Each structure stands twice: as C-alpha cells, then as structure tokens.
Amino acid sequence: MVISPSLRRGFTLIELMVVIAIAAIVAVIALPSYSAYVERGKRASARSALLDVAGFLERSFATNGCYNRTTVADCQTQTGATLALPAALAFAPSDGRPSHALTVSFAASATGQAYTLTATPCATAGTCPAGSDPFVDAKCGSLTLTHAGVRGVTGSGSVAECWQR
C-alpha cells in the first residue's frame, strides 16, 4: 500500500538529525566569536574609563598642583586627605553592570607627581558591588595606565593587542 503525499505528516528522523547537526555547527562557530566580541567590548569600556579617570586626575593636577591631594595648600605640604575617585569613576562601565573596578595608586614620592591607574576585572577585584559582572579576562588581566601615559597589562596578552581596540 502506498501512502499518498498529502497524508504524510511530520519529519523523518534523518531530516531532524540534519537540522540538529547544522544548528550545532553554527553554534560551534558563532559562540567563540561572540565571546571574543564581548571580551573586547568590556576591555574597551575599561580603557575608556581609565582615560576618563586620567582626565579627572589631570584636571586636579592643573587646579591644585599635584595628583594626590584636593587643595593647593595640601599639595604644597603633602598633608591632608588623599584624593579619592568619585563614585561615578570607580567602576567600568559607569552605567549598567560593572565588569571592572578602577583604582588609583599614588607614587610614594613626597611630591604627589605620579600615579598608576588599574582596571581589574570584577571576578578578581573583590571590590565590585553586588550584581556586578563576574568577568575574568584571562588574556589581558588588569589594564594599567600611568601619569606618563604608559599602558600595561598583567595577563599573557601583549599591550598592543589588549589596548588596540
């Protein structure tokens, strides 16, 4: 007995397996590309935030005469409260779920003329707020920027590839 084409319904097992195989191949190709894209985006956000903090510190230096104090008198005597980052500059990105914690360390010199900024991924920083992105950047690690514009990384990637985009 021959079944007419109008009475056949559904998919054969072979057709279903072909569709699943194609979907798996697309997923295997697309997922690493997507993950790399997301990592690059988070690095770009951290780089941008580091440059924003550097601009903040340079404005403070132009106003007060040093990076690490909040008034001209405190800069001249190197006494008083140490300059702290505003809350808006403490994490990257500044809106949404933070993926990096930003810190500033001032050189041990008595003049307050040097700093190093660090953007540490939240998964390793331990200082990110609740609900932050548990981002780990195995390739670049933490990004650093000094008062002289020297860029650095703590991961296995090169400075050029981690700071390029």
C-alpha positions in Angstrom: 0.0 0.0 0.0 1.4 3.4 -1.0 0.7 6.4 1.2 -0.2 9.5 -0.7 2.0 12.6 -0.2 -0.9 14.5 1.3 -1.3 12.1 4.1 2.4 12.2 5.2 3.0 14.4 8.2 6.0 15.4 10.3 9.7 15.0 9.8 11.8 11.9 9.3 14.5 11.1 11.8 17.1 11.9 9.1 15.7 15.3 8.5 15.6 16.1 12.2 19.3 15.0 12.6 20.4 17.1 9.7 18.8 20.2 11.2 20.4 19.5 14.6 23.8 19.0 13.0 23.5 22.3 11.2 22.5 24.1 14.4 25.4 22.5 16.3 27.9 23.6 13.6 26.5 27.2 13.6 26.8 27.3 17.5 30.3 25.9 17.5 31.4 28.7 15.0 29.4 31.6 16.5 29.9 31.1 20.2 33.7 31.7 20.3 33.3 34.8 18.0 30.6 36.2 20.3 32.6 35.6 23.4 35.6 37.3 21.9 33.4 40.2 20.9 32.0 40.6 24.4 35.5 40.5 25.9 36.8 43.2 23.5 33.8 45.3 24.4 34.5 45.0 28.2 38.1 45.9 27.6 37.1 48.9 25.6 34.9 50.0 28.4 37.7 49.6 30.9 40.2 51.5 28.6 37.7 54.4 28.2 37.1 54.5 32.0 40.9 54.6 32.6 41.2 57.6 30.3 38.3 59.3 32.0 40.0 58.9 35.4 43.3 60.1 33.9 41.4 63.2 32.7 40.0 63.7 36.2 43.4 63.5 37.7 45.0 65.8 35.2 42.3 68.4 35.9 43.0 68.0 39.6 46.7 68.5 38.9 46.1 71.6 36.9 43.9 73.0 39.7 45.9 72.0 42.8 49.5 71.3 41.6 49.5 67.6 42.5 47.6 64.4 41.8 47.1 63.1 45.3 45.5 66.0 47.3 42.4 68.1 47.0 43.7 71.7 47.6 46.7 73.8 46.7 47.8 74.1 50.4 47.6 70.3 50.9 49.6 69.7 47.7 52.3 72.1 48.8 52.6 70.5 52.2 51.6 67.0 51.1 49.3 66.7 54.1 45.5 66.3 54.4 43.2 63.9 52.8 44.3 61.8 49.8 42.3 62.4 46.7 39.6 59.7 46.2 37.9 58.8 43.0 34.3 59.9 42.6 31.8 57.1 42.7 31.0 57.6 39.0 34.6 56.8 38.1 35.1 53.8 40.4 33.8 51.1 38.0 33.6 50.4 34.3 31.2 50.8 32.7 29.8 53.6 34.8 26.2 52.6 33.8 24.9 49.0 33.9 26.6 46.0 35.4 30.3 46.8 36.2 32.9 44.5 34.8 36.0 46.3 36.1 36.9 48.0 39.4 39.1 51.1 38.9 41.8 52.0 41.5 44.4 54.7 41.7 47.7 54.4 43.5 49.9 57.4 44.0 53.7 57.1 44.0 55.5 57.0 47.3 57.3 60.2 46.4 56.8 63.2 48.6 55.6 65.4 45.7 52.4 63.8 44.5 53.5 63.9 40.9 52.9 60.3 39.8 50.0 57.8 39.8 49.1 54.4 38.4 45.5 53.6 37.4 44.4 50.0 37.3 41.2 48.4 35.9 40.8 45.0 37.5 38.2 42.5 36.3 35.4 42.2 38.8 35.9 38.4 39.3 39.4 39.1 40.6 39.0 42.5 42.1 36.8 41.6 45.1 35.7 45.2 45.4 32.8 45.3 42.9 29.3 45.8 44.1 26.8 43.1 44.3 25.3 42.2 41.0 28.4 43.1 39.0 29.5 41.1 36.0 31.9 38.2 37.2 34.2 39.0 34.3 37.6 37.2 34.0 40.0 38.4 31.4 42.5 35.6 31.1 44.2 37.2 28.1 44.8 40.7 29.3 44.2 40.6 33.1 44.2 44.0 34.6 44.8 47.1 32.5 47.1 49.8 33.8 47.8 53.4 32.9 50.4 55.7 34.5 50.7 59.5 34.7 53.2 59.4 31.8 50.7 57.6 29.6 52.5 54.2 29.8 50.0 51.4 29.3 50.3 47.9 30.7 48.6 44.6 31.2 49.0 41.9 33.8 47.8 39.0 31.6 49.6 37.0 29.0 48.5 39.2 26.1 50.6 42.0 24.7 50.0 45.6 25.5 49.4 46.3 21.8 46.7 43.7 21.4 45.0 44.5 24.7 44.9 48.3 24.2 44.3 48.4 20.5 40.5 48.4 20.4 
